[in-house]
Amino acid sequence: MVLLKEYRICMPLSVEEYQIGQLYMIARHSHEQSESGEGVEVIVNVPCEHPEYGKGQYTEKRIHLSSKLPYWIQSFIPRVFYVIEKAWNYYPYTITEYTCSFIPKFSINIQTKFENNNGTNDNCLNLTPEQLQQRTVDFIDICYDEVNPKHYKEEEDLRFFQSRKTKRGPLVEGWRESSKPIMCSYKAVQASFEVWGIQTKAEDLIQKSIREILLLGHRQAFAWVDDWYDMTLADVRVYESEMQRRTNVKVTEDLPSVPTTPKTPDKSPAQSTSWLPWS
């Protein structure tokens, strides 16, 4: 049985503010973490529409990361290795799917919804009774959960950070109950790695990595608030486009050529049960 894990991440922002901050954070973080031959390459970024969720944005990315994987995984993968991310963003509801260029039985499905509360909705994502039985809930505290020391930056430590523009922060103990505004990102994550002998170890690693990425990304989204707070949605889309262009140039400098995957998903995203990174 594939474990269904639900992460709940609160932010001292409104859902409307977070939409800008999330787009800014993803574009900037992807650029900063990319280098020649490694990082996030954007293949498709186009408008889409769904009969239930309305208009949105479809993106497809290749996440090149073979040298960043544990050695026990690097030992059996080729150099031309990447994870494919397909995301349908019908804000405040999104669906993200991850598959692997080398391991066909690897997949991650993430269903996300954003609400203006502090994580108190026990079934925000309308999970079925069976899914609720399988689910475990993990609250991620962007201030007091320990971040990996290699990613720690004093200016992103939310115990001490205060925004010049919003005057929000520093975040003190109990901030999720006292902060106004407050919003929560609900993420139902199913990770599957059906390779005999390493399935459990790999799925545990995937969930651990997802949690670490979510913690770091949401810390940064708030710590960078003064950089994006005055942006409109149109402004941040322009910023996103320019950062994607610069990131693609950086990442593809040392990549072998690989075939392009189809732009149109071959199944309706509404059927996805649930999300990796940078969302």
ABEGO torsion letter per residue (X at the ends): XBBBBBBBBBBBBBAAAAAAAAAAAAAAAAAAABBBGBEBBBABBBBBBBAAAEBBBBBBBBBBAAAABBAAAAAABBABBBBBBBBBBBOABBBBBBBBAABAABBBBBBBBBBBBAGABABAAGBBAAAAAABBBBBBBAAABBBBAAABBAAABAAABBBAAAGBOBBBBGAAAABOBBBBBBBBBBBBBBBBGAAAAAAAAAAAAAAAAAAAAAAAAAAAAAAAAABBAAAAAAAAAAAAAAAAAAAAAABBBBBBBBABBABBAAABAXXXBAX
